[in-house]
Amino acid sequence: MPDDVKYEYKSVQAVRGLENRSIAKAQKEGGWELVDQTQGTLRTTLYFRRVKSETLLSKAWDAFRGLAPVKQRALAVAAAVVLVFAAVGIGIAAAQNKGDTSAENTATKSSKPEHAKQTPTPSPTPTPSEPTDQVITAENNNELAALLNVGDDCDPALATFAAKYQGRKIEFDGSIANMQHHEMYNTRYDILLAPGNAGPNTGVGPAFKFENVNMFDLNLTGKNIPSNVTEGDKFRFTAKVGSYNPKQCLFFLNPPPQSGRPNCIEHVSGHP
């Protein structure tokens, strides 16, 4: 009967502009169905449900709840007695095992030579350090390559990468996932960037963010430089690693200063 269907519920915080990514992930990994959402300033709360699976334990609990109170009390007492006997048995077995282990250790210790020769542990070979002025790309840095393909924008690896490479330049192919006016200025923007060319429909990678920037800050370059950018536009981004906010699951980037074409954001497509 449809009225007998039982659901379980959960809520997920998604970065505003990347809701589709969180919805697709919940549907694919857990069969969750979106039932509602509440949009906040920075994040959107998504509410999901799915049919609650019937397990042996849940069936037993339902059967127990259907018994008369007298039978419930009787079963509870019987279960308590079984648990007591089980605990006593486990304690006795643990004590016997401890005694056997102690005897074995004593015998092993007595048979070991007093002046056994110790083999020195070789020191690890030092690895050459990476030049700090080198622009990090997926081609020359395995950590960035892995980072651009994480399936969760709250992955702990994001904080680790940000702490290790803060202030360093990274470069990757990406697109604009979301773009909004900054809360205090109409001519400045908060821009979410995503790896790849899927824009708002991006399914992997961090939620990179340029915060409180204008068009001049982006230092656009290329054959056809647009006067404005919008969601879905594709770029070859070059930026400095900022900080990672684990509560917001946002990875902040800083547009590099205007010091020549290599430091600019190259426009790929999106505008004629």
C-alpha positions in Angstrom: 0.0 0.0 0.0 1.4 3.5 -0.8 0.4 4.7 2.6 2.7 2.2 4.2 5.8 3.5 2.5 8.3 4.8 5.0 10.9 7.5 4.1 14.2 8.6 5.6 15.3 12.3 5.2 18.5 14.3 5.1 19.6 17.9 4.3 22.7 19.0 2.4 24.4 22.4 2.3 25.4 23.3 -1.3 27.4 26.2 -2.5 24.9 28.6 -4.1 25.2 28.2 -7.9 26.3 24.5 -7.6 23.1 23.0 -6.4 22.8 20.8 -9.5 26.0 19.2 -8.6 24.9 18.3 -5.1 21.5 17.1 -6.4 23.1 14.8 -9.0 25.5 13.4 -6.5 22.8 12.6 -4.0 20.7 10.9 -6.7 23.6 8.9 -8.1 25.1 7.7 -4.8 22.1 7.2 -2.6 19.0 7.3 -4.7 17.8 10.5 -2.8 14.9 12.5 -4.2 14.9 16.3 -3.9 11.8 17.5 -2.1 12.6 21.1 -1.2 15.3 23.7 -1.0 16.0 27.0 0.9 18.3 29.5 -0.7 20.6 31.5 1.5 23.2 34.2 0.8 26.1 31.9 0.2 24.7 28.4 0.4 21.5 26.6 -0.4 20.0 24.0 1.9 18.7 21.0 -0.1 16.2 18.6 1.5 16.1 15.0 0.3 14.1 11.8 1.0 14.3 8.2 -0.1 12.3 5.1 0.6 13.6 3.6 3.9 15.1 0.2 3.4 13.7 -2.7 5.5 16.4 -4.4 7.4 16.2 -7.5 9.7 16.7 -5.3 12.7 13.9 -2.8 11.7 11.5 -5.7 11.0 12.3 -7.2 14.4 11.7 -3.8 16.1 8.4 -3.4 14.3 7.4 -6.9 15.5 8.4 -6.1 19.0 6.4 -2.9 19.1 3.4 -4.8 17.9 3.5 -7.1 21.0 1.4 -6.6 24.1 3.2 -4.8 27.0 3.5 -7.9 29.1 5.2 -9.8 26.3 7.5 -6.9 25.6 8.7 -6.8 29.2 9.3 -10.6 29.2 11.4 -10.4 26.1 13.4 -7.5 27.5 14.2 -9.5 30.7 15.2 -12.5 28.6 17.5 -10.4 26.4 19.1 -8.8 29.5 19.9 -12.3 30.9 21.4 -13.4 27.6 23.6 -10.3 27.5 24.8 -10.9 31.1 25.9 -14.5 30.3 27.5 -13.3 27.1 29.5 -10.6 28.9 30.7 -13.2 31.5 31.8 -15.6 28.8 33.7 -12.9 26.9 35.5 -11.9 30.1 36.6 -15.4 30.9 37.8 -16.0 27.4 39.7 -12.7 27.4 41.4 -13.6 30.8 42.5 -17.0 29.4 43.8 -15.4 26.2 45.8 -12.9 28.2 47.4 -15.6 30.3 48.4 -17.6 27.2 49.9 -14.5 25.5 51.9 -13.6 28.6 53.5 -17.0 28.7 54.3 -16.9 25.0 55.9 -13.5 25.3 58.1 -14.7 28.3 59.3 -17.7 26.3 60.1 -15.6 23.3 62.0 -13.0 25.3 64.2 -15.7 27.0 65.2 -17.1 23.7 66.3 -13.8 22.2 70.1 -13.0 22.3 71.0 -10.3 24.8 73.3 -8.5 22.4 71.4 -8.8 19.1 73.0 -6.7 16.3 70.7 -3.9 15.2 70.6 -3.1 11.5 70.6 0.7 11.1 67.6 2.2 9.2 68.8 4.0 6.1 68.0 7.6 5.9 65.5 8.6 3.2 66.9 10.1 0.0 66.1 13.8 -0.1 63.9 14.9 -3.0 64.6 18.1 -4.9 62.3 20.9 -4.0 60.0 22.4 -6.5 60.8 26.0 -7.7 58.4 28.3 -5.9 58.1 30.6 -8.9 56.8 27.7 -11.2 53.2 27.9 -12.2 51.4 24.8 -10.9 49.4 22.9 -13.5 47.7 19.5 -13.7 50.6 18.4 -16.0 53.4 19.2 -13.6 51.7 18.6 -10.2 49.9 15.4 -9.3 48.2 17.0 -6.3 46.5 19.7 -8.5 45.5 17.0 -11.0 43.8 15.0 -8.3 42.3 18.2 -6.8 40.6 19.1 -10.0 38.8 15.8 -10.0 37.6 15.5 -6.4 33.9 14.4 -6.2 33.2 16.5 -3.0 33.8 20.2 -2.7 34.2 19.7 1.1 37.0 17.1 0.7 39.7 17.6 3.3 42.3 17.5 0.5 41.3 21.0 -0.5 42.4 22.5 2.9 45.7 20.5 2.7 46.4 21.8 -0.8 45.5 25.4 0.1 47.8 25.4 3.2 50.7 23.9 1.2 50.5 26.1 -1.8 49.0 29.4 -0.5 50.4 32.3 -2.6 51.5 30.1 -5.4 50.1 30.4 -9.0 48.0 27.7 -10.4 46.7 27.3 -13.9 43.8 25.2 -15.2 41.1 25.0 -17.9 37.7 25.9 -16.4 34.4 27.8 -16.7 32.2 30.1 -14.7 29.7 28.1 -12.6 27.9 31.0 -11.0 28.2 34.8 -11.0 26.5 37.3 -8.7 26.8 41.0 -7.8 28.8 41.5 -4.6 26.5 42.3 -1.7 28.0 45.8 -1.2 28.8 46.9 -4.8 26.9 46.7 -8.0 30.0 46.9 -10.2 31.8 44.1 -8.4 31.1 40.4 -8.4 31.5 37.1 -6.6 32.4 34.5 -9.2 32.4 30.7 -8.8 34.9 28.9 -11.0 34.8 25.2 -11.8 37.3 22.9 -13.6 36.3 21.8 -17.1 33.7 23.3 -19.5 30.4 22.4 -17.9 29.8 25.7 -16.1 26.8 25.4 -13.7 26.5 21.7 -14.5 30.0 20.9 -13.3 30.1 17.6 -11.3 33.6 17.4 -10.0 36.4 19.6 -8.6 36.6 22.4 -6.0 34.2 25.3 -5.8 36.8 28.0 -6.6 35.8 31.6 -5.9 36.9 35.0 -7.0 35.4 37.3 -4.3 34.6 41.0 -4.7 36.2 41.5 -8.1 35.4 43.7 -11.2 36.1 43.0 -14.8 39.4 44.9 -14.7 40.6 42.6 -11.8 40.3 39.6 -14.1 43.0 40.9 -16.5 41.3 39.2 -19.5 43.4 38.4 -22.5 42.9 36.5 -25.8 41.9 37.1 -29.4 38.3 38.2 -28.6 38.3 39.8 -25.1 34.7 40.3 -23.9 33.6 43.4 -22.0 31.8 41.2 -19.5 31.7 37.6 -18.6 28.8 35.3 -17.6 27.9 31.8 -16.5 29.2 29.1 -18.8 32.1 31.1 -20.3 35.3 29.1 -20.6 38.8 30.3 -19.7 42.3 29.2 -19.1 42.5 30.5 -15.5 45.8 31.6 -13.9 45.4 32.7 -10.2 47.1 32.7 -6.9 46.0 30.1 -4.3 44.2 31.9 -1.4 42.6 30.2 1.5 40.1 27.4 1.9 37.0 27.8 4.1 35.9 24.4 5.3 32.5 25.7 6.7 31.5 27.2 3.4 33.4 24.6 1.3 34.8 27.4 -0.8 38.4 27.5 -2.2 39.3 31.2 -2.6 41.6 32.3 -5.5 43.1 35.7 -6.1 43.4 37.0 -9.7 47.1 37.6 -10.4 48.3 41.2 -10.9 48.4 42.7 -14.3 52.0 42.1 -15.4 51.8 40.7 -18.9 49.9 38.1 -20.8 51.2 35.0 -18.9 49.6 36.3 -15.7 46.2 37.0 -17.2 43.0 35.0 -17.6 42.8 33.8 -21.2 39.3 33.9 -22.7 38.4 30.7 -24.5 34.8 31.0 -25.5 31.3 32.2 -24.5 31.3 35.6 -26.2 31.8 36.3 -29.9 
